[in-house]
């Protein structure tokens, strides 16, 4: 937890962002404590909601203009793309500025040109 907080704090000094986006219980396990420690609002992307045509429900700081995503790893990029699409549908002025990976699993960040993966 301390290492993640340190890395995200360091990244925030270079790249400003308003919120941390996540999905699933594994994302929540890191996002909630980091939000508390660093005072950064959250965007929770929940699956299988019926309130929009993306099939996802957003809660939290949905009006944020820039955010990072916390995720365990990038294999196909589907989860990251799903989070970005859901947030864009709600707030077309939002921008993902970074992806924090908290697991050393299969990583293929090449799909996310222009977004820092750290």
C-alpha positions in Angstrom: 0.0 0.0 0.0 2.8 2.4 0.9 4.6 1.7 -2.3 1.5 2.3 -4.4 0.8 5.6 -2.5 4.4 6.7 -3.0 4.3 5.9 -6.8 0.9 7.6 -7.3 1.9 10.7 -5.3 5.2 10.9 -7.3 3.3 10.6 -10.6 0.8 13.3 -9.5 3.6 15.7 -9.0 4.4 15.4 -12.7 0.9 14.9 -14.2 -2.1 16.5 -12.5 -5.3 14.4 -12.2 -8.6 14.8 -10.3 -9.6 11.2 -9.6 -8.7 7.5 -9.5 -10.9 5.2 -11.6 -11.3 1.5 -10.9 -13.5 -1.5 -11.4 -14.1 -4.7 -9.6 -13.2 -5.8 -6.1 -9.5 -6.1 -6.8 -9.4 -2.5 -8.0 -11.4 -1.4 -5.0 -9.0 -3.1 -2.6 -6.3 -0.6 -3.7 -8.3 2.4 -4.9 -10.1 3.0 -1.6 -7.1 3.1 0.7 -5.1 5.2 -1.8 -8.0 7.6 -2.1 -8.0 7.9 1.7 -4.2 8.3 2.0 -3.8 10.8 -0.8 -7.2 12.6 -0.6 -8.0 11.8 -4.3 -11.7 11.2 -5.2 -12.7 7.9 -6.8 -14.6 6.9 -9.9 -16.1 3.5 -9.4 -17.1 1.7 -12.7 -19.6 -1.1 -11.9 -20.6 -3.8 -14.3 -24.0 -4.9 -15.4 -25.9 -1.8 -14.7 -29.0 -0.8 -16.7 -28.7 3.0 -16.4 -26.7 3.6 -19.6 -26.1 2.0 -22.9 -22.6 0.9 -22.1 -23.9 -1.6 -19.5 -21.8 0.1 -16.8 -22.7 2.3 -13.9 -20.4 5.1 -12.7 -20.3 6.4 -9.1 -18.2 9.0 -7.4 -16.2 11.8 -9.0 -17.7 11.4 -12.5 -17.2 15.1 -13.3 -13.4 14.8 -13.0 -11.6 16.1 -16.0 -8.5 13.9 -15.7 -8.0 10.6 -13.9 -5.8 7.6 -13.6 -6.9 4.0 -13.6 -5.7 1.4 -11.1 -5.7 -2.1 -12.4 -4.0 -5.4 -11.7 -2.5 -5.9 -15.1 -3.1 -5.3 -18.8 -3.4 -8.4 -21.0 -5.9 -7.5 -23.7 -6.8 -4.0 -22.6 -10.5 -4.7 -22.5 -11.0 -3.6 -18.9 -9.0 -0.3 -19.4 -11.0 0.4 -22.6 -14.3 -0.3 -20.9 -13.5 2.0 -18.0 -12.4 4.8 -20.4 -15.5 4.4 -22.6 -17.9 4.4 -19.7 -16.3 7.6 -18.3 -16.3 9.3 -21.7 -20.0 8.5 -22.2 -20.8 10.3 -18.9 -18.2 13.1 -19.3 -16.8 13.7 -22.7 -14.3 16.2 -21.3 -12.6 13.6 -19.2 -9.1 12.3 -20.0 -7.2 9.3 -18.7 -3.7 10.5 -18.0 -2.2 7.3 -16.5 -2.6 3.7 -15.6 -1.1 2.3 -12.4 -0.5 -1.4 -12.5 -0.3 -3.0 -9.1 0.6 -6.6 -10.2 3.4 -7.8 -12.3 1.2 -10.0 -14.4 1.1 -10.1 -18.2 1.6 -6.5 -19.3 0.9 -5.2 -22.8 0.7 -1.4 -22.5 1.4 -0.7 -26.1 -2.3 -0.3 -26.8 -2.4 2.9 -24.8 -0.2 5.3 -26.7 -0.1 8.7 -25.0 -1.1 7.3 -21.6 1.6 6.7 -19.1 1.6 3.1 -17.7 3.4 2.9 -14.4 
